[in-house]
Amino acid sequence: MKKWIALGLMMIAGLSGCTLSDGSDESITLFTQRHYDVDQQLYDQFYEETGIKVNIVSANADELMNRLATEGEDTAADVLLLVDAGKLHLASENQLLQAVESDVLNINVPSQLRSPENLWFGLTIRARVLVYHPDRVSPSELSTYQALTEPEWEGRVVTRTSTNIYSQSLTASLIAVYGEAATRQWVRGLVNNLAHSPRGNDRDQAKQVMSGEADVAIMNTYYMGRMLTSADPFEQEVAQTLRVFFPNQETTGTHINLSAAGVTKYAKNVDGAIKFIEFLSSEKAQGIFAAANYEYPVNPRVEMDDLLKSWGPFKAQDINLALLGVHAQRAVIIMDEEGWE
């Protein structure tokens, strides 16, 4: 009988995606969209320092949020960790998160990088930049996202599809800064100047520039770092050859997005969940994020990785990133109406 009970518990654990605790340790359950080796290293360090085990459930943002909404009070989730501030805003709007009072988080995470209601807190920053081939483009030719709509860039630009959250959040940020009319004009001009219909992930955009299909790609910085350390020699060559340019430095700043986390509304271990997010915002954890995954730290006291330093300092858009969620729906509508595939 004991054998069958144990087998049943193992099956339940497999279905939930969680690791069952043997009862000897405190634990939290993390619903996460992230999928990087460095994350597990940090979870192991958190356990070593606190004795709190991190049980992991991985899926995409919509699946995780739908599961939280469906499970309600019965959910096992204590922390929700997503890679887009707009999605975290949606989780907030759907009342999937609870407000947190933490002096540690207030110190470690600047106000524009967390929910105004303290429902979620940024942990890592990605900048959405222009990546170009130096043999075909001079940095003096580059300036803003908007300049990519000019006639000289016709057929020379590549980026992700309109269904990708990176594209949607960039567009939402432009609505927040410039308004809908100007953003619609930008989308229309960008679509007209694309080298071809959008395809592939951010690495693919860089490869398309390398191959000569385009001269400039809109993509996230950290992919350049990850390609430099890739097992694929061609990806290394791409990252070594192409260059990074931060747009809108003389105007409104470069668009950034976040990995961010919040405590779920029906968390069973609220104290453990807060400790976990505080740990991920600490100088130690932030330094590991920056070195291993080439993401910018949110904690202002943490030094950047050498590769990030080599790209130089940059000015980010001065908006609270909750606005990415506020304007997300209109961004999608505008992109669809203007033919961004």
Secondary structure, DSSP 8 states (H G I E B T S, - for coil): -HHHHHHHHHHHHHHHT-----SSSEEEEEEE----HHHHHHHHHHHHHH-EEEEEEE--HHHHHHHHHHHGGG---SEEEES-HHHHHHHHHTT-B-----HHHHHHS-GGGB-TTSS-EEEEEEEEEEEE-TTT--GGG---TGGGGSGGGTT-EE---TTSHHHHHHHHHHHHHH-HHHHHHHHHHHHHHBSSS--S-HHHHHHHHHHTS-SEEEEEHHHHHHHHT-S-HHHHHHHHH-EEE-TTTTTT-B-EEEEEEEEBTT-S-HHHHHHHHHHHTSHHHHHHHHHHH--EESSTTS---HHHHHT----B--S-TTHHHHTHHHHHHHHHHTT--
